[in-house]
Amino acid sequence: MEDSKIKRTALMSSYLRSHHSLHADPKIFDDFISSQLLTQEDQVAYEQSMVMALTAIDPERIALNLKREDSIAYMVQHYFPTSLFLSRARYAEDKLKDAINRGIKQYIILGAGMDTFAQRNPNLTEQLQIFEIDHPATQRFKRNRLKDLGLEQPDNLNFVPVDFTKDQLENVLLDASYDPTLPSFFSWLGVIHYLPRQDVFSTFRTIANIAPPGSSIIFDYWDLDAFDPEKAAKRVNIMQSILRQAGEPMLTGLDPQSVADELYKVGIDMQEHLSPMEIQSKYFEGRNDGYYAYEHAFFVHGRVK
């Protein structure tokens, strides 16, 4: 994995979350640390890319001579998957708070990227061990960036580098002081659709094997229609095209009608299953800006049997 690709993918999410945190009211999810992760150079580059993208996607809107900041806001709210990033993070962390109140002691973030939960919640140092799982190069980039900002690594934060072409998740977690006897909370956001189907369910099976009964997992997935250009929403088709051009194509969708049975077979009971319509009602109803639930994206809360 190239460092340039890591920076592009990891920091784009930070940029979108940062834009929302700085400009939206009310906020769906307030990642107030994310803006610090962006250099001024990064900020300018992403904003320029937004304007250029809107020019290509919606020239009629550009012809209205919008202010630069309005063009950027329109792209962030209407075309990029910002609403998905915000709502799934809010959903996961709301469920995590409930789990902490029930006594959960370990939080495992699969594909953590530039997640800032540990930095935003210094009050949980004594209550919760946090394990960030990601590619070694991604973690190297993030740790260097945090060091440059003078943000110290909290005592309860464990960086666990994993190269899934070489390493087994179960082995690296156990080597990183993860305790398989303690009920845990797994968050797996924005990853499933990039993986082959067999790898998705292999990971679910690993979680069910390594975590004791009652442990939770939160994940999101795209339905099968998202992969059919005739059925997918416009902005989903656009995002699919952008990702293919960037060499990061989406690979796997799930069938909402069968996902509960498929999870059960690998040891996970579905507790909650939110459709885009339900996500809209939960997080976006009544907003007067451009944010609305991302089409074809579903959220799941499962528990290890």
C-alpha positions in Angstrom: 0.0 0.0 0.0 1.4 3.4 -1.1 1.7 6.2 1.4 0.1 8.6 -1.1 -3.0 6.3 -1.3 -3.2 6.2 2.5 -3.1 9.9 2.8 -5.7 10.4 0.1 -8.3 8.0 1.5 -7.6 8.5 5.2 -7.6 12.3 5.1 -10.6 12.6 2.8 -12.8 11.2 5.5 -11.2 13.6 8.0 -11.9 16.5 5.7 -15.6 15.6 5.3 -16.1 15.1 9.0 -14.2 18.3 9.7 -16.3 20.3 7.3 -19.5 19.1 9.0 -18.1 19.8 12.5 -17.1 23.4 11.5 -20.1 24.4 9.5 -23.2 22.3 10.3 -25.8 23.2 12.9 -27.1 21.0 14.4 -24.3 18.4 14.1 -25.0 14.8 13.3 -21.6 13.8 14.6 -19.1 16.3 16.0 -15.5 15.1 15.2 -13.9 18.3 16.5 -10.4 16.8 16.3 -10.6 16.0 12.6 -9.7 19.5 11.4 -6.4 19.3 13.2 -5.3 16.3 11.2 -5.4 18.3 8.0 -2.5 20.6 7.0 -3.4 23.8 5.3 -2.1 22.3 2.1 -4.4 19.3 2.5 -7.4 21.6 3.2 -6.8 23.7 0.1 -6.3 20.6 -2.0 -9.5 18.9 -0.9 -11.5 22.1 -1.4 -10.1 22.6 -4.9 -11.0 19.0 -5.7 -14.6 19.6 -4.5 -15.0 22.6 -6.8 -13.5 20.7 -9.8 -15.7 17.7 -9.1 -18.9 19.8 -9.0 -17.8 21.4 -12.3 -17.7 18.0 -13.9 -20.8 16.5 -12.2 -23.2 19.4 -12.2 -22.1 22.2 -14.6 -25.5 23.8 -14.5 -25.0 24.5 -10.8 -21.6 25.9 -11.4 -23.1 28.2 -14.0 -25.1 29.8 -11.2 -21.8 31.5 -10.1 -22.0 30.1 -6.6 -19.6 31.3 -4.0 -16.6 28.9 -3.6 -17.7 27.9 -0.1 -21.3 27.2 -1.3 -19.9 24.9 -4.1 -17.8 23.0 -1.6 -20.7 22.7 0.8 -23.0 21.4 -1.9 -20.5 18.7 -2.9 -19.9 17.7 0.8 -23.6 17.4 1.5 -25.1 16.1 -1.8 -22.5 14.1 -3.7 -19.7 12.8 -1.4 -20.7 10.1 1.2 -20.4 12.5 4.1 -23.8 11.7 5.5 -22.8 8.0 5.6 -19.6 8.7 7.4 -21.3 10.9 9.9 -24.4 8.7 10.6 -22.5 5.4 10.9 -20.0 7.0 13.3 -22.8 8.4 15.4 -24.6 5.1 15.4 -21.5 3.2 16.4 -20.5 5.5 19.2 -24.1 5.8 20.5 -24.1 2.0 20.8 -20.7 2.0 22.3 -21.8 4.4 25.1 -24.6 2.0 25.9 -22.2 -0.9 26.0 -19.8 1.0 28.3 -22.7 1.6 30.7 -23.2 -2.2 30.6 -19.6 -2.8 31.6 -17.8 -3.4 28.2 -14.1 -2.9 28.7 -12.6 -3.3 25.3 -13.3 -1.4 22.1 -11.8 -2.8 18.8 -11.9 -0.5 15.8 -11.3 -2.5 12.6 -10.0 -0.4 9.7 -9.6 2.6 12.1 -8.0 5.0 9.6 -7.9 8.5 11.2 -10.5 7.7 13.9 -10.3 10.2 16.8 -12.4 8.5 19.4 -9.5 8.0 21.8 -8.5 11.7 21.5 -12.1 12.9 21.9 -12.7 10.8 25.0 -9.7 11.2 27.4 -12.1 10.6 30.3 -12.4 6.9 29.4 -8.7 6.1 30.0 -9.5 4.0 33.1 -12.7 2.4 31.8 -11.9 1.3 28.3 -9.0 -0.3 26.4 -9.1 0.8 22.8 -7.5 -1.3 20.0 -7.1 0.4 16.6 -6.6 -2.2 13.8 -5.3 -1.1 10.4 -2.6 -1.5 7.8 0.9 -0.8 9.2 1.5 2.0 6.7 -1.8 3.7 7.6 -1.0 3.5 11.3 2.5 4.9 10.7 1.1 7.8 8.8 -1.5 8.5 11.6 1.0 8.2 14.4 3.4 10.6 12.8 0.6 13.1 12.2 -0.5 12.9 15.8 3.1 13.4 16.9 3.5 16.4 14.7 0.4 17.9 16.3 1.7 17.3 19.8 -1.3 15.0 20.5 -0.1 12.3 23.0 -1.1 8.7 22.6 -3.6 8.0 25.5 -2.5 5.2 27.8 -5.6 3.1 26.9 -4.9 3.3 23.1 -3.3 0.3 21.5 -2.2 0.5 17.8 -2.4 -2.9 16.3 -0.9 -3.1 12.7 -2.4 -5.8 10.5 -1.5 -6.7 7.0 -4.4 -9.1 6.1 -2.3 -10.6 3.3 0.1 -12.0 5.9 -1.4 -11.7 9.4 -4.4 -13.3 11.2 -6.6 -10.9 13.1 -7.0 -13.3 16.0 -3.2 -13.7 16.5 -2.4 -10.0 16.3 -5.1 -9.1 18.8 -4.0 -11.7 21.3 -0.4 -10.4 20.9 -1.6 -6.9 21.6 -3.0 -7.7 25.1 -6.6 -8.1 24.0 -8.4 -10.2 26.6 -10.7 -12.8 24.9 -12.5 -13.4 28.2 -13.8 -9.9 28.5 -17.0 -8.9 26.6 -15.9 -6.5 23.8 -17.3 -4.0 21.3 -16.2 -4.3 17.7 -16.7 -1.4 15.2 -16.2 -2.3 11.5 -17.2 0.7 9.4 -16.6 1.5 5.7 -14.7 -1.7 5.0 -17.0 -4.5 4.0 -17.8 -3.3 0.5 -14.0 -3.2 -0.4 -13.5 -6.9 0.5 -14.2 -10.1 -1.3 -17.3 -11.8 0.2 -15.4 -14.7 1.6 -13.1 -12.3 3.5 -16.1 -10.5 5.0 -17.6 -13.6 6.5 -14.2 -15.0 7.5 -13.8 -11.8 9.6 -17.2 -12.2 11.2 -16.4 -15.8 12.1 -13.1 -14.7 13.6 -14.9 -12.1 15.8 -17.4 -14.7 16.9 -14.6 -17.1 17.8 -12.4 -14.6 19.7 -15.0 -12.6 21.6 -17.1 -14.1 24.4 -20.9 -14.3 24.2 -22.6 -10.9 24.6 -19.9 -9.0 22.7 -21.2 -6.5 20.2 -20.3 -5.7 16.6 -21.4 -2.7 14.6 -20.9 -2.6 10.8 -22.3 -1.0 7.7 -22.9 -2.5 4.3 -24.3 -1.6 0.9 -27.1 -3.5 -0.7 -26.9 -5.3 -4.0 -28.7 -2.5 -5.9 -25.7 -0.2 -5.2 -23.7 -2.3 -7.6 -26.2 -2.1 -10.4 -25.9 1.2 -12.4 -29.5 0.9 -13.5 -30.8 0.7 -9.9 -28.2 2.7 -7.9 -28.8 6.3 -6.8 -27.0 9.0 -8.8 -24.4 9.9 -6.1 -23.7 6.2 -5.4 -23.0 5.6 -9.1 -20.7 8.7 -9.1 -18.9 7.5 -6.0 -18.5 4.0 -7.5 -16.9 5.5 -10.6 -14.5 7.7 -8.6 -13.4 4.7 -6.6 -12.8 2.6 -9.7 -10.7 5.3 -11.2 -8.7 5.6 -8.0 -8.0 1.8 -8.1 -10.2 1.1 -5.0 -13.4 -0.5 -6.5 -16.3 -1.6 -4.3 -16.5 -5.4 -4.4 -19.2 -6.8 -2.1 -22.8 -6.0 -1.3 -25.2 -7.9 0.9 -28.8 -8.8 0.6 -30.9 -7.2 3.4 -33.3 -10.1 3.3 -30.7 -12.7 4.1 -28.0 -10.9 6.1 -29.5 -12.0 9.5 -29.4 -15.7 8.5 -25.9 -15.3 7.1 -24.6 -13.7 10.4 -26.3 -16.4 12.5 -24.4 -19.1 10.6 -21.1 -17.6 11.7 -22.1 -17.1 15.3 -23.6 -13.6 15.4 -27.2 -12.7 16.4 -28.6 -9.6 14.7 -30.0 -7.1 17.3 -30.8 -4.2 15.0 -30.9 -3.6 11.3 -31.4 0.0 10.0 -32.4 0.7 6.4 -31.7 4.0 4.7 -35.3 5.1 5.4 -34.8 4.4 9.2 -31.4 6.1 9.2 -33.1 9.1 7.6 -35.7 9.2 10.3 -33.1 8.7 13.1 -30.5 11.2 12.1 -31.6 13.5 9.3 -35.3 14.2 9.7 -36.2 17.9 9.8 -32.8 19.2 8.6 -32.8 22.3 6.4 -29.4 21.7 4.8 -28.4 19.2 2.2 -27.6 16.2 4.4 -29.8 13.1 3.9 -29.3 9.4 4.5 -27.0 7.6 2.0 -28.9 5.4 -0.4 -28.2 1.7 -0.3 -26.3 1.9 3.0 -27.5 -0.2 6.0 -26.3 -0.3 9.6 -26.2 -3.5 11.7 -25.8 -4.1 15.5 -25.0 -7.8 16.2 -24.0 -9.8 19.3 -21.8 -12.8 19.6 -23.9 -15.9 20.5 
